[in-house]
Amino acid sequence: MQIDIATLFPDMCEAVLSESIVGRARKAGHITVNCHNIRDYTLDKHRRVDDVPYGGGRGMVMQADPIYRCWEAICKDRTEKPHAIYLSPKGAVLTQKRAMELSKMNELFLLCGHYEGIDQRVLDEIIDEEISIGDYVLTGGELPALVLTDTIARMCPGVLPESVCFEEESHYGGLLEYPHYTRPEIWHDTTVPPVLLSGHHKNIADWRFAQSLEVTKEKRPDLYEDYIDKI
Ligand code: 4GS
């Protein structure tokens, strides 16, 4: 998987992507993530990348050309055109299912917007898909691009030690996760559920599945109904 992120804040993206599991996966070569500064592609002598909106109104709009030239530069050394995603509240809300599908693609281009938005013409020309990370408004598309990169990265081969790591977690398979416990056995007068100390693998698996059902029914009745309808 190769992900190219076009942003006005490459250092912000790089800082997040250099740490923890994603940072390790990049160093080990399991995934390639490059952050590109859109400002490097402006032809303006003052390095401007935005201007006032036609038709008036508040704020600034990101210009088409620097974004297009950034996209062109990325495409030039690729064999196939990357699947281009614009992170925006107008997009379809991100789900585990879509993230899983995207993790099977070879090359992704993630475009981060700022200010009031981006000149529609460049979006119409290069963008294949718009994705939102939720129904709320942020100051920029960087955090959404990082969220998307993180969830995709963990499903790429070699990134997590075993595939069970992501298959057992919340939203994978449509249920929320069962609760976890670790040492000590008694903490603040509360003991660990005895079945977890039994060493009986079948009983433990059954208990965890029952907990998953219960937690999902309680916290996310919408997911629970979907799950029940499918079985
Ligand atoms: C989101 C979101 C977002 C919208 C970017 C206002 C700056 C901002 N992007 N999911 N302009 N939610 N973007 O809020 O993806």
Residues whose N, C-alpha, C, O or C-beta is under 5 A from the ligand:
A	BS01	4GS	L87 S88 P89 G113 H114 Y115 E116 I131 S132 I133 G134 Y136 V137 L138 T139 G140 G141 P144
